[in-house]
Amino acid sequence: MSEWGIALIAAGSAILGSIVTGFFAWKAGHRQAVAAEVAGQAQARALISTVQATLDEQRRTRVLDHRRQAYVEFLDAAQCCQLDRTNATRSRLMRAESMMYVEGPQSVAAAASQYAGQVLTSNHEETEGARVAYLMAVHTALEQA
């Protein structure tokens, strides 16, 4: 074979080798890009899930804190009304009792209503059972939340 033939075959082999190598490199790069996209999406989903769980826990904590404050406010209003049954303390107790129906659950609201009724109509010794029932309902509600 002549030198030109050998040169053409060598050049053609080099070009064909470059094309094949380039094709396989492109395929490998494409697979890596797809894998990186899938991994990135999985990481984004995990991050969103973590953020959502954190926000849910913060919301739950705020709700429980708000409930605790309302429960304590009712207890304080009841004790103030027991010591001094003025219109102001009765009104405060009634507002705090109404808040129990808003905050819930129903078991706490019912116990609060019973306790408020006892505070408004009985002496201090007779209200202790209703107070204890209210506190037990509050503890149960907070443990279950």
NUBA-203389 format. One line per 5 residues: their letters; for each residue z, y, x of N, C-alpha, C, O, CB. Coordinates in pm, whole numbers. Atoms other than C-alpha are relative to their C-alpha. Glycine has a CB too. Layout:
N
A> Z,Y,X,Z,Y,X,Z,Y,X,Z,Y,X,Z,Y,X | ...
***
This chain:
145
MSEWG> 0,-116,84,0,0,0,0,123,89,53,120,200,120,0,-96 | 11,-121,-80,-69,348,121,130,78,-4,219,51,-84,-116,87,-49 | -120,-83,-8,188,605,212,19,79,-129,133,100,-172,-9,96,120 | -10,-75,125,106,802,-104,55,-90,-110,135,-44,-192,-137,57,-40 | -48,93,101,171,500,-320,148,-26,15,224,-29,-81,-76,-131,7
IALIA> -142,24,-28,500,432,-151,81,124,-35,190,114,-90,22,-40,148 | -69,-126,31,598,798,-187,12,18,-151,116,59,-201,-74,120,63 | -4,-12,146,506,797,-558,100,-97,-61,173,-61,-153,-140,-24,-60 | -95,100,52,704,479,-621,143,46,30,231,34,-56,-27,-140,62 | -134,-48,-39,1005,623,-432,41,120,-86,155,129,-131,3,38,150
AGSAI> -30,-118,81,982,952,-621,26,-41,-144,120,8,-207,-116,102,7 | -19,48,138,944,774,-954,132,-71,-15,201,-54,-116,-114,-93,-41 | -129,71,4,1242,552,-875,115,100,2,214,82,-70,12,-98,118 | -105,-102,-8,1451,856,-784,13,73,-133,124,98,-181,-30,100,114 | -3,-72,129,1352,1036,-1104,56,-90,-108,142,-48,-186,-141,50,-40
LGSIV> -49,94,100,1410,728,-1319,149,-26,20,223,-33,-78,-79,-132,7 | -143,20,-30,1746,668,-1146,82,120,-45,192,104,-100,21,-25,150 | -70,-121,42,1846,1029,-1211,9,7,-152,112,46,-207,-71,125,54 | 1,-3,147,1746,1002,-1578,102,-100,-56,180,-67,-144,-142,-31,-56 | -94,103,46,1939,678,-1628,143,41,30,230,30,-57,-31,-136,66
TGFFA> -135,-43,-36,2243,809,-1441,45,118,-88,159,121,-134,5,41,149 | -31,-115,86,2229,1136,-1637,30,-42,-143,121,11,-206,-116,99,0 | -21,48,137,2201,949,-1968,139,-64,-13,212,-34,-107,-110,-103,-40 | -130,66,8,2505,733,-1894,114,99,22,221,84,-38,7,-113,103 | -102,-104,-21,2701,1034,-1768,17,82,-129,129,115,-167,-39,93,118
WKAGH> -7,-75,127,2614,1222,-2089,73,-82,-105,157,-29,-178,-142,36,-51 | -68,87,97,2724,920,-2301,150,-5,28,231,4,-65,-60,-143,4 | -142,5,-36,3052,896,-2110,69,132,-33,181,133,-84,17,-33,151 | -55,-132,32,3111,1269,-2146,17,19,-150,116,76,-196,-89,110,56 | -7,-10,147,3037,1250,-2517,118,-82,-53,192,-36,-140,-134,-49,-65
RQAVA> -113,83,43,3285,963,-2561,133,67,36,227,63,-43,-7,-140,65 | -122,-70,-40,3548,1161,-2368,27,119,-90,142,147,-125,-9,45,146 | -16,-115,89,3487,1466,-2585,49,-44,-137,137,20,-195,-132,78,-14 | -44,53,130,3524,1262,-2905,146,-44,8,226,-14,-80,-91,-118,-45 | -138,46,-17,3841,1100,-2772,97,118,12,206,114,-43,12,-90,124
AEVAG> -85,-119,-14,3982,1440,-2674,17,70,-134,126,120,-164,-62,98,103 | -10,-62,132,3904,1577,-3021,95,-79,-90,178,-21,-159,-139,11,-66 | -89,84,80,4076,1282,-3190,145,17,46,235,29,-37,-42,-148,9 | -136,-18,-53,4378,1317,-2960,55,138,-37,173,151,-71,1,-18,152 | -43,-135,37,4392,1691,-3027,37,10,-146,135,74,-182,-109,100,32
QAQAR> -31,-1,143,4381,1637,-3402,130,-74,-29,210,-30,-111,-115,-62,-80 | -125,74,18,4657,1376,-3380,119,83,47,224,84,-18,-5,-133,78 | -107,-86,-50,4867,1615,-3172,27,115,-97,142,151,-120,-36,56,139 | -17,-109,97,4806,1895,-3422,72,-50,-124,161,18,-176,-137,61,-38 | -69,56,117,4910,1670,-3712,147,-25,30,233,1,-54,-68,-131,-44
ALIST> -139,25,-37,5224,1569,-3525,78,130,7,193,136,-37,7,-73,135 | -67,-130,-10,5308,1932,-3454,25,58,-139,134,109,-167,-84,99,84 | -16,-50,137,5250,2033,-3816,109,-77,-72,190,-19,-143,-133,-9,-79 | -103,83,62,5464,1742,-3931,140,39,49,234,46,-29,-26,-148,28 | -129,-40,-57,5745,1845,-3696,43,136,-53,159,155,-89,-9,4,153
VQATL> -32,-133,52,5728,2208,-3806,40,-9,-147,135,56,-189,-122,96,17 | -32,15,142,5727,2104,-4173,139,-62,-18,216,-18,-103,-107,-86,-70 | -132,62,9,6029,1879,-4119,109,100,36,215,102,-27,7,-122,93 | -98,-102,-40,6211,2163,-3943,20,102,-112,133,140,-143,-46,72,129 | -11,-97,109,6132,2407,-4224,71,-61,-121,151,6,-186,-140,50,-41
DEQRR> -68,67,111,6241,2153,-4487,150,-10,25,229,13,-66,-59,-139,-21 | -142,11,-33,6571,2099,-4307,68,138,-6,181,149,-53,17,-62,140 | -57,-135,8,6627,2475,-4274,17,43,-145,118,103,-181,-88,100,75 | -8,-33,143,6553,2520,-4645,118,-74,-64,194,-15,-141,-133,-35,-72 | -109,80,55,6794,2237,-4733,135,58,44,228,66,-36,-14,-148,45
TRVLD> -124,-58,-52,7063,2392,-4511,33,131,-70,148,156,-105,-11,23,151 | -24,-128,71,7017,2736,-4673,48,-25,-142,139,43,-189,-128,85,-1 | -40,32,138,7043,2583,-5021,144,-48,-3,222,-6,-88,-94,-106,-62 | -138,50,-4,7360,2396,-4928,99,110,33,207,116,-26,12,-112,102 | -89,-112,-32,7513,2706,-4770,19,91,-120,130,137,-148,-57,81,118
HRRQA> -9,-85,119,7432,2908,-5081,87,-67,-106,168,-1,-171,-141,28,-57 | -85,73,96,7588,2638,-5300,146,7,42,233,34,-41,-45,-146,-12 | -139,-5,-47,7899,2626,-5084,62,137,-29,177,146,-74,6,-30,152 | -50,-135,27,7936,3003,-5114,31,19,-148,133,77,-184,-101,106,47 | -22,-13,144,7901,2985,-5491,122,-82,-43,202,-37,-125,-124,-46,-79
YVEFL> -115,85,34,8153,2698,-5512,131,66,43,229,64,-31,-14,-138,65 | -121,-66,-50,8404,2889,-5300,28,125,-82,144,155,-112,-15,36,149 | -18,-121,82,8346,3208,-5501,64,-36,-135,153,34,-183,-136,73,-23 | -59,41,127,8424,3022,-5822,147,-36,19,232,7,-59,-77,-121,-59 | -138,40,-26,8739,2870,-5673,88,123,23,200,130,-27,7,-93,122
DAAQC> -74,-123,-25,8850,3212,-5549,21,79,-130,130,132,-154,-74,87,103 | -12,-73,127,8779,3372,-5888,102,-67,-91,179,1,-159,-137,8,-71 | -97,72,84,8979,3100,-6065,142,26,48,232,48,-33,-29,-151,1 | -134,-24,-54,9276,3146,-5833,45,143,-24,162,167,-55,4,-31,149 | -36,-140,29,9265,3525,-5874,36,17,-146,131,89,-180,-116,95,37
CQLDR> -27,-11,145,9252,3486,-6251,133,-64,-35,202,-18,-126,-114,-65,-81 | -130,62,25,9553,3254,-6241,114,94,35,217,97,-33,12,-130,79 | -106,-89,-46,9755,3514,-6053,6,128,-82,114,185,-100,-20,33,145 | 7,-130,67,9639,3818,-6250,-109,-6,-108,-227,9,-77,-29,115,102 | 98,15,107,9469,3774,-6589,-39,135,-62,-9,164,-177,56,-93,-109
TNATR> 52,-126,51,9312,4114,-6621,-143,-23,-48,-201,-129,-24,4,112,109 | 139,12,46,8976,4178,-6783,-96,-15,118,-196,-86,109,-38,122,-83 | 87,8,-117,8824,4223,-6438,0,-141,59,-107,-193,93,45,102,106 | -5,135,-58,8946,3885,-6309,-59,-103,-95,-122,-199,-51,143,-38,37 | 62,91,98,8844,3710,-6632,-152,11,6,-223,-89,3,51,32,-144
SRLMR> 145,-22,-9,8500,3865,-6609,-57,-62,127,-164,-124,125,-32,151,-4 | 44,60,-128,8470,3761,-6246,-5,-152,-12,-99,-215,36,94,43,116 | -3,145,18,8569,3406,-6338,-117,-47,-86,-179,-149,-57,134,-44,-63 | 111,39,89,8311,3392,-6617,-134,9,73,-221,-77,55,-2,90,-126 | 125,-10,-79,8035,3515,-6384,-11,-114,100,-117,-173,118,-6,135,75
AESMM> 1,110,-97,8135,3260,-6122,-25,-133,-69,-93,-220,-14,134,-4,77 | 24,124,75,8140,2986,-6386,-149,-10,-38,-207,-118,-30,88,-4,-128 | 143,1,33,7790,3085,-6497,-84,-37,122,-185,-106,109,-44,137,-53 | 72,33,-122,7676,3059,-6138,2,-150,27,-91,-204,87,59,76,119 | -8,146,-20,7790,2696,-6134,-114,-71,-75,-166,-172,-27,138,-53,-48
YVEGP> 111,60,75,7528,2617,-6400,-134,26,68,-227,-53,56,-3,54,-144 | 123,-31,-74,7263,2786,-6187,-10,-87,125,-115,-143,154,-4,149,38 | 0,72,-127,7363,2617,-5861,0,-151,-20,-66,-224,54,120,40,83 | -4,143,28,7441,2277,-6011,72,-77,108,132,-18,198,-139,-54,-16 | 55,83,107,7453,1991,-6018,87,5,-125,190,72,-127,-16,-144,47
QSVAA> -68,-5,129,7566,1931,-6374,146,-43,10,231,11,-61,-74,-87,-101 | -138,48,-13,7880,1744,-6266,92,112,51,206,123,7,6,-121,96 | -80,-112,-51,8002,2049,-6072,15,107,-109,124,162,-127,-65,62,127 | -7,-100,107,7917,2284,-6359,99,-42,-108,175,41,-158,-140,22,-62 | -93,50,103,8107,2066,-6606,144,9,48,232,52,-27,-34,-145,-38
AASQY> -136,-9,-55,8412,2045,-6379,45,146,11,161,177,-15,6,-68,139 | -34,-143,-9,8399,2422,-6322,34,56,-138,128,134,-153,-117,79,63 | -25,-46,136,8381,2484,-6695,138,-46,-48,212,30,-110,-110,-50,-96 | -131,55,38,8682,2259,-6753,112,76,71,212,112,10,8,-151,34 | -101,-72,-78,8876,2431,-6476,16,144,-50,128,192,-65,-37,0,150
AGQVL> -6,-139,50,8788,2781,-6601,72,5,-134,153,94,-159,-142,60,-12 | -69,5,130,8898,2686,-6952,149,-18,17,228,45,-53,-56,-112,-86 | -143,21,-26,9229,2561,-6817,64,126,57,176,162,18,20,-117,97 | -55,-122,-62,9279,2875,-6607,24,107,-107,126,177,-104,-95,54,109 | -10,-106,101,9219,3101,-6907,102,-31,-109,147,61,-177,-134,23,-62
TSNHE> -88,34,113,9445,2910,-7147,132,-63,39,221,-75,-46,-71,-92,-91 | -120,75,-37,9715,2731,-6946,74,69,113,29,168,170,-36,-143,42 | -74,-53,-114,9980,2797,-6688,-47,-70,128,-125,-164,123,152,-19,-19 | 48,44,-131,9934,2730,-6317,17,-151,21,-73,-216,74,75,75,111 | -25,143,-21,10088,2380,-6317,-97,-86,-80,-135,-194,-35,144,-34,-38
ETEGA> 88,79,86,9864,2260,-6600,-146,2,48,-226,-80,4,8,51,-143 | 139,-11,-46,9546,2363,-6419,-29,-85,123,-145,-101,161,-33,143,29 | 19,71,-127,9602,2152,-6106,-94,-120,-14,-175,-145,75,134,-46,55 | 88,116,21,9430,1843,-6249,-146,42,-10,-233,-23,46,40,-76,-126 | 138,-49,13,9120,2043,-6345,-51,55,134,-169,41,166,-8,110,-108
RVAYL> 38,-50,-133,9120,2209,-6001,-40,-115,91,-141,-107,161,115,81,63 | 29,116,-83,9132,1873,-5826,-132,-65,-45,-212,-106,39,116,-103,-5 | 125,59,51,8853,1739,-6051,-120,85,44,-224,31,81,4,-11,-155 | 107,-89,-47,8641,2045,-5964,-28,-22,148,-144,-35,187,37,148,-26 | 17,20,-144,8701,1999,-5591,-65,-135,31,-148,-145,121,135,11,72
MAVHT> 61,131,-20,8612,1629,-5614,-149,3,-36,-231,-56,34,73,-107,-83 | 140,-12,40,8290,1713,-5798,-80,77,105,-195,42,134,-12,70,-136 | 66,-78,-105,8204,1971,-5531,-23,-88,123,-133,-89,178,85,125,37 | 15,85,-119,8268,1726,-5246,-108,-105,-21,-190,-129,68,134,-69,34 | 102,101,30,8057,1459,-5414,-138,60,2,-231,1,58,27,-65,-136
ALEQA> 131,-65,5,7772,1701,-5478,-49,37,140,-167,20,171,8,126,-88 | 40,-38,-135,7773,1825,-5119,-31,-121,87,-119,-114,173,108,83,65 | 29,122,-77,7783,1473,-4976,-134,-60,-41,-205,-116,44,113,-103,-20 | 124,60,49,7488,1364,-5193,-121,87,28,-234,39,20,11,-26,-146 | 113,-91,-22,7276,1667,-5112,-64,-22,135,-161,47,169,45,143,-11
***
